[in-house]
Amino acid sequence: MITSLLNAQDLRQLSYNKYEVTSSYTFKASSAGELIVKNFRGDITVTGKSNNAVTIVNETNIKANSEKRAWNLHQEAKVTVNQTEDETGKTVIIVKGKTKWRRRINDNLVITVPQVFSVALDCRGGNIALASLRGEMDISTSGGDINLRDLTGKITTLTSGGNIEGSNLSGRVSAMTSGGSLQFSDVKGELNATTSGGDIEAENIQGSTSLETSGGNIDLYDLVGREIFARTSGGEITARELIAETTIDLHTSGGDLDLEDITGDLEASTSGGDIDIMDVRGETKVWTLGGEIKAKVVHGAFDGRTSGGDISLSKIWDRQYEDHEIDVKTSDGDIVLTLPEDFPASFRLRVLSSGRKPGEVILSDFPMEISASQAVTLSEGGINGGKFNVHVEASMGTIRIKRED
């Protein structure tokens, strides 16, 4: 192992009991090398530059009652910097902090490396910022935020107590935080992100996306990928301009769903909120245990279920889609279905109608036969050849079939 030369070291007094030691290192490094930081406590900033040099500046802030004491504390907890090569001749730079925590000492690293450089950072209690790099990046911090900007490669991030933000990223991105929010924009590639206690926002993502939070809202804007998945256990989901080659899965256990301009086969659910959909293209399946369903400009097949609310559906007769089957059911609410005049429907309607007249529980602008028993009102009929089944069921409400104006 070749230890890099210390180019400069400066100690200055900031106030009567505060000192700062600045240690600077500079050495040549081949492109496609690797930076490893271990056991470091403090903030880390790493930036790629268009040259074959590595610079490391370590700013150490020390609380001490004299310059001599400050210097002794610095020597006891000094960060070491070493340079070596692996078996292929690749440059490897290793920065090590002290395992033992010093209450009076705080370090911050500012590092520049060639733009093509892999990075592995282990931070024990600070923020991490990476920018303008290409390579493999493995980043973890126990108690701070992570900021990612202008990166290409396999990117893995972990923080136990902070937020993660990323913009202009390419490659395979994996992010996890136990106590913060996630925010990503302008990502090309696969994105997998999880938080146990914050909101998630994703914008302009081109690639498969999987997002999960146990305690926040999810906002999705302009996502395109093979598949899109988002789940929250305690918040709302808002989605605009989503396109998936296969499936779009959006689920929440405790909030509303507000979805607009969706292309792909959609499955969406909530255990305690409303579902509002506008302009969806593909097969759609939605369900809620405790809210209303409102769906407008539905181009393909639609399956909607609620245990405690109304359903309103406005259907488009879009012939580029093969399946236009409709199946909607509510256990406690009314259903209003609006269809184009030329839509080829085969109707089967059912309402539990104890004590009510048949004409009060099923109303239709299209011709159909209505029959009633003591407890159930049924209606069947076909229009325009009846190619697609339309099954509508309301246990305790009414059904209204409307012709589109």
C-alpha positions in Angstrom: 0.0 0.0 0.0 1.3 3.5 -0.9 0.3 6.2 1.5 -0.5 9.4 -0.3 1.4 12.5 0.6 -0.2 15.1 2.8 0.1 18.3 0.7 -1.0 20.8 3.4 -2.3 20.9 6.9 -3.4 24.1 8.7 -4.7 24.7 12.2 -6.4 28.0 13.0 -8.4 29.3 15.9 -12.0 30.2 15.2 -12.9 31.4 18.7 -11.6 31.2 22.2 -12.3 27.4 22.4 -12.9 26.4 18.8 -10.2 25.3 16.3 -10.2 24.1 12.7 -7.7 21.8 11.1 -7.7 21.6 7.3 -5.9 18.6 5.8 -5.5 18.5 2.0 -4.4 15.6 -0.2 -3.8 15.6 -3.9 -2.5 12.8 -6.1 -2.8 11.4 -9.6 -5.4 8.6 -10.2 -6.4 6.6 -13.2 -9.9 6.9 -14.5 -12.3 4.1 -13.5 -10.7 3.8 -10.1 -12.5 3.5 -6.7 -13.0 5.6 -3.7 -13.7 3.9 -0.4 -14.7 5.8 2.8 -15.0 3.8 6.0 -16.2 4.6 9.5 -16.4 8.3 8.8 -18.4 10.7 11.1 -19.5 13.9 9.4 -20.6 15.2 6.0 -19.2 13.9 2.8 -19.3 15.6 -0.6 -17.9 13.8 -3.7 -17.8 15.5 -7.2 -16.5 14.2 -10.5 -14.1 16.4 -12.4 -12.8 16.1 -16.0 -9.2 15.2 -15.0 -7.1 12.4 -13.6 -6.6 13.7 -10.2 -8.1 13.1 -6.8 -8.3 15.9 -4.2 -9.4 15.3 -0.6 -10.0 18.1 1.9 -10.8 17.2 5.4 -12.1 20.0 7.6 -11.9 19.0 11.3 -13.6 21.3 13.9 -12.4 20.8 17.4 -13.5 22.2 20.8 -10.5 22.7 23.1 -9.1 25.1 25.6 -5.7 25.5 23.9 -4.0 25.1 20.6 -1.9 22.3 22.0 -4.9 20.4 23.2 -6.7 20.9 19.9 -3.7 19.5 18.0 -3.5 16.4 20.4 -7.2 15.7 19.9 -6.8 15.9 16.2 -3.9 13.5 16.2 -5.8 11.0 18.3 -8.8 11.0 16.0 -7.1 11.8 12.7 -8.7 10.5 9.5 -6.2 8.5 7.4 -6.0 8.7 3.6 -4.2 6.0 1.6 -3.8 5.1 -2.1 -3.2 1.7 -3.6 -3.9 -0.4 -6.7 -5.9 -3.6 -7.1 -4.7 -6.6 -9.1 -5.8 -5.0 -12.4 -3.9 -1.8 -11.7 -6.9 0.2 -10.9 -6.4 3.1 -8.4 -8.1 2.6 -5.0 -8.3 5.4 -2.5 -9.2 4.5 1.1 -10.3 7.1 3.6 -10.7 5.8 7.2 -12.2 7.5 10.2 -11.8 6.4 13.8 -14.2 3.9 15.1 -14.5 5.6 18.5 -16.6 8.7 18.5 -15.1 11.9 19.9 -17.7 14.4 21.3 -15.4 17.4 20.7 -14.4 16.6 17.1 -16.4 17.0 13.9 -15.1 16.1 10.4 -16.3 17.1 6.9 -14.9 15.7 3.7 -14.9 17.5 0.3 -13.5 15.2 -2.4 -13.1 15.4 -6.2 -12.3 12.4 -8.4 -12.3 11.7 -12.1 -15.8 11.5 -13.6 -15.5 7.8 -14.2 -15.0 6.5 -10.7 -16.7 4.1 -8.4 -17.6 5.1 -4.9 -18.4 3.3 -1.6 -19.2 5.5 1.3 -19.9 4.5 4.9 -21.0 7.6 7.0 -21.7 7.1 10.7 -23.5 10.4 11.2 -23.7 13.0 8.5 -25.1 14.1 5.1 -23.8 12.7 1.8 -23.8 14.6 -1.6 -22.6 13.0 -4.9 -22.5 14.8 -8.3 -21.2 14.3 -11.8 -20.0 10.6 -11.6 -20.2 7.5 -13.7 -19.6 4.1 -12.0 -20.9 1.9 -9.2 -22.0 3.9 -6.1 -22.8 2.3 -2.7 -23.7 4.9 -0.2 -24.9 4.6 3.4 -25.3 7.0 6.4 -26.7 6.3 9.8 -28.1 9.8 10.5 -28.3 12.2 7.6 -29.6 13.2 4.2 -28.4 11.9 0.8 -28.3 14.1 -2.3 -27.6 12.6 -5.8 -27.1 14.7 -8.9 -25.9 13.9 -12.5 -24.9 10.3 -11.9 -24.7 7.2 -14.2 -24.4 3.6 -13.1 -25.6 1.2 -10.4 -26.6 3.4 -7.4 -27.5 2.0 -4.0 -28.3 4.3 -1.1 -29.3 3.8 2.5 -30.0 6.2 5.4 -31.4 5.4 8.8 -32.6 8.9 9.6 -32.8 11.3 6.6 -34.2 12.2 3.3 -32.9 11.0 -0.1 -33.1 13.3 -3.2 -31.9 12.4 -6.7 -32.0 14.2 -10.0 -30.7 13.5 -13.5 -29.8 9.8 -12.8 -29.2 7.0 -15.3 -28.9 3.3 -14.5 -30.2 1.2 -11.7 -31.2 3.2 -8.6 -32.1 1.7 -5.2 -32.9 3.9 -2.3 -34.0 3.1 1.3 -34.6 5.4 4.3 -36.1 4.5 7.7 -37.1 8.0 8.6 -37.3 10.5 5.8 -38.8 11.4 2.4 -37.8 10.3 -1.1 -37.7 12.7 -4.0 -36.5 11.7 -7.5 -36.7 13.5 -10.9 -35.3 12.9 -14.3 -34.3 9.3 -13.9 -33.5 7.0 -16.9 -33.4 3.3 -15.7 -34.9 1.2 -12.9 -36.0 2.9 -9.7 -36.7 1.1 -6.5 -37.3 3.3 -3.4 -38.6 2.5 0.1 -39.2 4.7 3.2 -40.7 3.7 6.5 -41.7 7.2 7.5 -42.1 9.8 4.8 -43.5 11.0 1.5 -42.4 9.9 -1.9 -42.3 12.1 -5.0 -41.2 10.9 -8.5 -41.2 13.0 -11.6 -40.0 12.3 -15.2 -39.0 8.7 -14.6 -38.2 6.5 -17.7 -38.0 2.9 -16.6 -39.6 0.4 -14.3 -40.5 2.0 -10.9 -41.3 0.5 -7.5 -42.1 2.8 -4.6 -43.2 2.0 -1.0 -43.8 4.0 2.1 -45.3 3.0 5.4 -46.3 6.5 6.5 -46.7 9.1 3.8 -48.2 10.3 0.5 -47.0 9.3 -2.9 -47.0 11.8 -5.9 -46.2 10.5 -9.4 -45.8 12.7 -12.4 -44.7 11.7 -15.9 -43.6 8.1 -15.5 -42.9 5.7 -18.4 -41.7 2.2 -17.9 -42.4 -1.5 -18.3 -44.2 -1.6 -15.0 -45.1 0.9 -12.3 -45.8 0.0 -8.6 -46.5 2.2 -5.7 -47.9 1.4 -2.2 -48.4 3.4 1.0 -49.9 2.2 4.3 -50.9 5.6 5.6 -51.3 8.3 2.9 -52.8 9.4 -0.4 -51.6 8.6 -4.0 -51.7 11.2 -6.7 -50.7 10.2 -10.3 -50.5 12.2 -13.5 -49.3 11.0 -16.9 -48.3 7.4 -16.3 -47.5 5.0 -19.1 -46.6 1.3 -18.6 -46.0 -1.5 -21.1 -47.6 -4.0 -18.7 -49.1 -3.1 -15.3 -49.7 -0.1 -13.1 -50.3 -1.0 -9.4 -51.2 1.7 -7.0 -52.4 0.8 -3.5 -53.0 2.6 -0.2 -54.4 1.4 3.1 -55.4 4.8 4.5 -56.1 7.5 1.9 -57.6 8.7 -1.4 -56.4 7.9 -4.9 -56.4 10.7 -7.5 -55.3 9.4 -10.9 -55.3 11.1 -14.3 -54.0 10.4 -17.7 -53.1 6.7 -17.2 -52.0 4.3 -20.0 -51.6 0.6 -19.2 -53.5 -2.1 -17.3 -54.3 -0.4 -13.9 -55.0 -2.0 -10.5 -55.7 0.5 -7.7 -57.1 0.1 -4.2 -57.6 1.8 -0.9 -59.0 0.5 2.4 -60.2 3.9 3.6 -60.7 6.5 0.9 -62.1 7.6 -2.4 -60.9 6.7 -5.9 -61.0 9.4 -8.5 -59.9 8.5 -12.1 -59.8 10.6 -15.2 -58.7 9.4 -18.7 -57.5 5.9 -18.3 -56.5 3.7 -21.3 -56.3 -0.1 -20.8 -58.0 -2.6 -18.5 -58.9 -1.0 -15.1 -59.6 -2.7 -11.8 -60.2 -0.6 -8.7 -61.6 -1.3 -5.3 -62.2 0.5 -1.9 -63.6 -0.7 1.4 -64.8 2.7 2.5 -65.3 5.4 -0.2 -66.6 6.4 -3.5 -65.4 5.6 -7.0 -65.5 8.2 -9.7 -64.2 7.3 -13.2 -64.4 9.5 -16.2 -63.2 9.0 -19.8 -62.5 5.2 -19.4 -61.3 3.8 -22.7 -61.1 0.1 -21.9 -62.6 -2.6 -19.6 -63.6 -1.5 -16.1 -64.0 -3.5 -12.8 -64.9 -1.4 -9.7 -66.0 -2.4 -6.2 -66.8 -0.5 -3.1 -68.2 -1.6 0.2 -69.4 1.8 1.3 -70.0 4.5 -1.4 -71.4 5.5 -4.7 -69.9 4.7 -8.1 -70.0 6.9 -11.2 -68.5 5.7 -14.5 -68.3 7.5 -17.8 -67.3 5.1 -20.6 -65.6 5.8 -24.0 -66.2 3.5 -26.9 -62.6 3.4 -28.0 -62.2 0.8 -30.7 -58.5 0.4 -30.5 -59.0 -1.6 -27.3 -60.4 -5.1 -27.6 -62.0 -5.5 -24.1 -64.8 -3.2 -22.9 -66.4 -5.4 -20.3 -67.9 -3.5 -17.3 -68.4 -5.0 -13.8 -69.3 -2.6 -11.0 -70.7 -3.3 -7.5 -71.4 -1.3 -4.3 -72.7 -2.7 -1.1 -74.1 0.6 0.2 -74.5 3.3 -2.4 -75.8 4.4 -5.8 -74.4 3.6 -9.3 -74.5 5.9 -12.3 -73.2 4.5 -15.6 -72.9 6.7 -18.7 -72.4 5.0 -22.1 -72.1 6.2 -25.7 -75.3 5.7 -27.7 -73.6 3.2 -30.1 -71.8 1.1 -27.4 -72.6 -2.6 -27.9 -73.8 -3.6 -24.4 -75.4 -6.7 -22.9 -76.9 -5.5 -19.6 -77.4 -7.5 -16.4 -78.5 -5.2 -13.5 -79.3 -6.3 -10.0 -80.6 -4.4 -6.9 -81.7 -5.5 -3.5 -85.1 -3.6 -3.4 -87.0 -4.7 -0.4 -90.0 -2.5 0.0 -89.3 -0.4 -3.1 -90.9 -0.3 -6.6 -88.8 -1.6 -9.5 -89.0 1.7 -11.4 -87.5 3.5 -8.4 -84.3 1.4 -8.1 -83.4 0.8 -11.8 -83.6 3.7 -14.3 -82.3 3.5 -17.9 -82.1 5.6 -21.0 -81.7 2.3 -23.0 -84.5 -0.2 -23.5 -84.4 -3.2 -21.2 -86.7 -5.6 -19.3 -87.2 -5.2 -15.6 -88.4 -7.9 -13.3 -88.9 -7.9 -9.6 -89.4 -10.3 -6.7 -90.1 -9.3 -3.1 -86.4 -8.6 -2.4 -84.6 -8.3 -5.7 -85.0 -6.2 -8.9 -83.3 -7.5 -12.0 -82.9 -6.0 -15.4 -81.6 -7.4 -18.7 -81.3 -6.2 -22.2 -79.0 -5.7 -25.2 -78.2 -2.8 -27.5 -76.1 -2.5 -30.7 -75.5 -6.2 -30.9 -74.6 -6.6 -27.2 -71.0 -7.6 -27.7 -69.7 -6.6 -24.2 -71.2 -7.7 -20.8 -72.2 -4.9 -18.5 -72.8 -6.2 -15.0 -74.0 -3.7 -12.4 -75.0 -4.5 -8.8 -76.2 -2.2 -5.9 -77.1 -3.9 -2.7 -78.8 -1.0 -0.9 -79.0 1.9 -3.5 -80.1 2.6 -7.1 -78.8 2.0 -10.6 -79.0 4.7 -13.3 -77.9 3.9 -16.9 -77.5 7.1 -18.9 -77.0 7.8 -22.6 -74.1 10.1 -23.3 -75.3 13.5 -24.6 
